[in-house]
C-alpha cells in the first residue's frame, strides 16, 4: 500500500528516479522548455520550481544584504542547489539569468501543455516550459507576417510566390524537427526499457541467490541431523556390545568357579 507516499515512482528505483529528475531539470533550465511524457512533466514541475524558488530567495537576500558575516553571495543556498544540479553552467544559468527574471514572481514558474499521444508507444506527451520565456518561434512567425503584409501592398503576385516558397521552406525544417523529436523519443524509450530490464535482472538474480542460500542451509541442517542420528546409533551399538561382553565375562567366571 502507498499510504502517505507522495510522488510518482515513474517505473524507476529511488536513485534512478532522482537522476531522471535532475537531468530533466537541467535541460529545462538550459533550454527553458522541454518535451517529455505527461507523468514526468508533472513529477518535474514541483522539483524544478523548488530549485528556482531557492535561487530567487538567494537573489533577494543578496540584494537586501541580509546575509550573515557580511557575505555578498548566498553560498549556502548555491551549495544546496548544486547538490541537485551537477553542471556548473546550469547552476550559473539558474542564479544569473533565471533568478533575476522571476524575482517578483512568487511561485508558478512553469506551465504544462499537453500535446496528446505520441506515435509508437501512445504515451501521453506534454510540453513543460518556464512562463517568463516566450516561444522564439512565435517571434519569427510575427516577423514573417509583417514581411508578408508589406509585400502584399507592393505586389500581390510576388507575395503569393513568396508565400509558396516560405511554406515549402517551413515544411522542411518541420520535417527535420519531427525526425529529431522521433529519434529523441525512441532513444528515451530504449533507455527506459534498458533500465527496467537491468533492474528486473538484478532483482531476479537477488531472488535466485536468496533461494540458493535457503536451500543450502536446509541441506546442511539435514546432513547435520543425519550425522547426529548415525552417531547416536553407533553409541547405542557400542553400549550394547559392552554390556554383552560384560555378561560373557561374568558367565565365564561362574563356569570357572564351578
C-alpha positions in Angstrom: 0.0 0.0 0.0 1.2 3.5 -0.8 -0.2 5.3 2.2 1.5 8.7 2.8 3.8 8.1 -0.2 3.9 11.3 -2.2 5.1 11.5 -5.8 5.1 9.0 -8.7 7.6 6.1 -9.0 7.9 6.6 -12.8 8.7 2.9 -13.0 12.1 3.5 -11.5 14.0 2.9 -8.3 14.7 5.8 -6.0 18.2 6.5 -7.3 17.2 6.3 -11.0 14.1 8.5 -10.4 16.3 11.1 -8.7 18.8 11.0 -11.6 15.9 11.4 -14.1 14.5 14.5 -12.4 18.0 16.0 -12.1 18.5 15.5 -15.8 15.1 16.9 -16.8 15.6 19.9 -14.5 19.0 20.7 -16.0 17.5 20.5 -19.6 14.6 22.7 -18.6 16.9 25.4 -17.1 19.1 25.2 -20.1 16.5 25.2 -22.9 13.6 26.9 -21.0 11.2 24.3 -22.4 11.4 20.5 -23.0 9.1 17.9 -24.4 8.6 14.7 -22.3 5.8 12.4 -21.1 3.0 13.9 -19.0 3.8 11.8 -16.0 7.5 13.0 -16.0 6.4 16.6 -16.6 4.0 16.5 -13.5 6.8 15.0 -11.4 9.4 17.5 -12.7 7.2 20.6 -12.0 7.4 20.8 -8.2 11.1 19.6 -8.3 12.2 22.3 -10.7 10.1 25.1 -9.0 11.7 24.4 -5.6 15.1 24.9 -7.2 14.0 28.1 -8.8 12.5 29.3 -5.5 15.8 28.7 -3.8 17.7 30.7 -6.4 15.1 33.5 -6.2 15.3 33.7 -2.4 19.1 33.7 -2.6 19.0 36.6 -5.0 16.6 38.6 -2.8 18.8 38.0 0.3 21.8 39.2 -1.7 20.1 42.3 -2.9 18.7 43.1 0.6 22.1 42.5 2.3 20.5 40.1 4.8 23.3 37.6 4.6 25.4 36.7 7.7 29.0 37.7 8.2 28.9 40.4 5.6 28.6 38.0 2.7 27.6 39.2 -0.7 26.8 35.8 -2.2 24.5 33.2 -0.6 27.0 30.4 -0.8 24.9 28.1 1.4 21.9 28.1 -1.0 24.1 27.7 -4.0 25.7 24.6 -2.5 22.3 23.1 -1.7 21.1 23.7 -5.3 24.5 22.4 -6.6 23.8 19.0 -5.0 20.8 18.6 -7.4 22.3 20.3 -10.5 25.7 18.8 -11.1 26.7 21.1 -14.0 28.3 24.4 -13.2 26.9 26.1 -16.4 23.3 25.1 -15.4 23.9 26.4 -11.9 25.2 29.7 -13.3 22.3 30.0 -15.7 19.8 29.5 -12.8 21.2 32.1 -10.5 22.4 34.7 -13.0 19.7 34.5 -15.7 16.5 32.9 -14.4 16.5 34.2 -10.8 16.5 38.0 -11.8 13.6 37.4 -14.1 11.4 35.6 -11.6 12.5 37.8 -8.7 9.0 39.4 -8.4 7.1 36.1 -9.1 6.1 34.1 -6.0 5.7 30.7 -7.5 4.1 29.3 -10.6 7.3 29.5 -12.7 6.4 26.7 -15.1 3.4 25.6 -17.2 2.5 22.2 -18.7 0.9 22.0 -22.1 -0.5 18.6 -23.1 0.3 17.5 -26.7 -1.6 14.2 -26.8 -0.3 10.7 -27.5 2.9 10.1 -29.4 3.5 7.6 -32.1 5.0 4.3 -31.2 4.0 3.6 -27.6 1.0 6.0 -27.4 2.4 7.6 -24.3 0.9 10.9 -23.3 3.3 13.7 -24.2 3.4 17.2 -22.7 5.5 20.4 -23.1 6.8 22.0 -19.8 8.2 25.5 -20.1 9.2 28.5 -18.0 6.3 31.0 -18.2 8.6 34.1 -18.3 10.3 32.9 -21.6 8.3 33.3 -24.7 8.5 30.9 -27.7 11.2 32.1 -30.0 9.3 30.6 -33.0 6.4 33.0 -32.3 8.7 36.0 -32.8 9.8 34.6 -36.1 6.2 34.0 -37.2 5.3 37.6 -36.4 8.2 38.9 -38.4 7.2 36.8 -41.4 3.7 38.0 -41.1 4.9 41.6 -41.2 7.0 41.0 -44.2 4.1 39.3 -46.0 1.8 42.3 -45.2 4.3 44.8 -46.5 4.9 42.8 -49.7 1.2 42.4 -50.2 0.8 46.2 -50.5 3.5 46.3 -53.2 2.8 43.4 -55.5 0.2 40.7 -54.8 1.6 38.3 -57.3 5.1 38.4 -55.8 3.7 37.8 -52.3 1.8 34.7 -53.5 5.0 33.2 -54.9 6.9 34.2 -51.8 4.3 32.6 -49.6 4.6 29.3 -51.5 8.4 29.4 -51.1 8.2 30.2 -47.4 5.7 27.4 -46.9 8.0 24.9 -48.6 10.9 26.2 -46.6 8.9 26.0 -43.3 7.8 22.4 -44.1 11.3 21.2 -44.5 12.5 22.3 -41.0 9.3 21.0 -39.5 10.0 17.5 -41.0 13.6 17.7 -39.7 12.3 18.7 -36.3 9.8 15.8 -36.3 12.6 13.4 -37.2 14.8 14.7 -34.4 11.9 14.5 -31.9 11.1 11.0 -33.0 14.7 9.9 -32.6 14.8 11.5 -29.2 11.6 9.7 -28.2 12.9 6.4 -29.4 16.2 6.9 -27.6 14.4 7.8 -24.4 12.1 4.8 -24.7 15.1 2.5 -25.3 16.9 4.0 -22.3 13.9 3.5 -20.1 13.4 -0.1 -21.3 17.1 -0.9 -20.7 16.9 0.5 -17.2 13.8 -1.6 -16.4 15.4 -4.8 -17.8 18.6 -4.2 -15.8 16.5 -3.7 -12.6 14.4 -6.8 -13.3 17.5 -8.9 -13.9 19.1 -7.6 -10.7 16.0 -8.4 -8.7 15.7 -11.9 -10.2 19.4 -12.6 -9.5 19.0 -11.5 -5.9 16.0 -13.7 -5.5 17.9 -16.7 -7.0 20.8 -16.1 -4.7 18.4 -15.9 -1.7 16.7 -19.2 -2.7 20.1 -20.9 -3.2 21.2 -19.8 0.3 18.0 -21.1 1.9 18.3 -24.4 0.1 21.9 -24.8 1.1 21.1 -24.0 4.7 18.3 -26.7 4.6 20.7 -29.3 3.1 23.3 -28.5 5.8 20.7 -28.8 8.5 19.5 -32.2 7.2 23.1 -33.5 6.9 23.8 -32.4 10.4 20.7 -34.2 11.7 21.6 -37.4 9.9 25.1 -37.3 11.2 23.8 -36.9 14.8 21.4 -39.9 14.3 24.3 -42.0 13.0 26.5 -41.0 16.0 23.6 -41.9 18.4 23.2 -45.3 16.7 26.9 -46.0 17.0 26.9 -45.1 20.6 23.9 -47.4 21.3 25.6 -50.2 19.4 28.8 -49.7 21.5 26.9 -49.7 24.7 25.1 -52.9 23.8 28.4 -54.5 22.8 30.0 -53.5 26.0 27.0 -54.9 28.0 27.2 -58.2 26.1 30.9 -58.5 26.7 30.4 -57.9 30.4 27.7 -60.6 30.6 30.0 -63.1 28.8 32.8 -62.3 31.2 30.5 -62.9 34.2 29.4 -66.3 32.8 32.9 -67.4 32.1 33.9 -66.5 35.7 31.0 -68.5 37.1 31.9 -71.5 35.0 35.4 -71.5 36.2 34.3 -71.4 39.8 32.1 -74.4 39.3 
